[in-house]
Amino acid sequence: MPIHEIVLPETKPESEWVRGRPRQKVSPQRDHAVLQLELGSLLRRWAKPRGEVATEWRFRVEPPGEIRRPLVPDVAYVRKERLQPLPDEEFQSPPFSPDVAVEILSPDDRRADVDDKLRTYLRAGSSLVLVVDSQRRVVELHDQRHVTVLDDGGTIEHDALPGFSYPVHDLFDVLRRP
């Protein structure tokens, strides 16, 4: 009997399927948590009439011709048209890739794991994957066509986020110590 979906038990922190193996997410440190809260809050306000934004939301991602597997982006946005037809159980853990996924790098993250996740999101239909690197103070915007790397002088804007605009400098400015 062929396998159609990889199902992992719920763990704290969450586990996901990356590079052909289960991988438990790293417990975030302060900078990761602050960036996740900042981006989640900004995107949630922007998305209010458009769809749903949540942090650490488990998705059951299935690129064409591949096995469905769990991935848990740091922040995710899904258009309401995609969520409305889902029954309650699938609404909690959608059987598709988010429209926009955000991955915030932690010191213990392996870049190969992050790259595998972003490629999986894109193959499964995500329009945009943001990779936030607080060490280098850059935000990478990955879509089907190319990668854009924004530094402190850039602004997060993309067709997948119509009307959303946020300066990279302001994002990393939230990391200053009080």
Secondary structure, 3 states (H helix, E strand, C coil): CCCCECCCCCCCCCEEEECCEEEECCCCCHHHHHHHHHHHHHHHHHHCCCEEEEECCCEEECCCCCCEEEECCCEEEEEHHHHCCCCHHHHHCCCCCCCEEEEECCCCCCHHHHHHHHHHHHHCCCCEEEEEECCCCEEEEECCCCEEEECCCCEECCCCCCCCCEEHHHHHHCCCCC
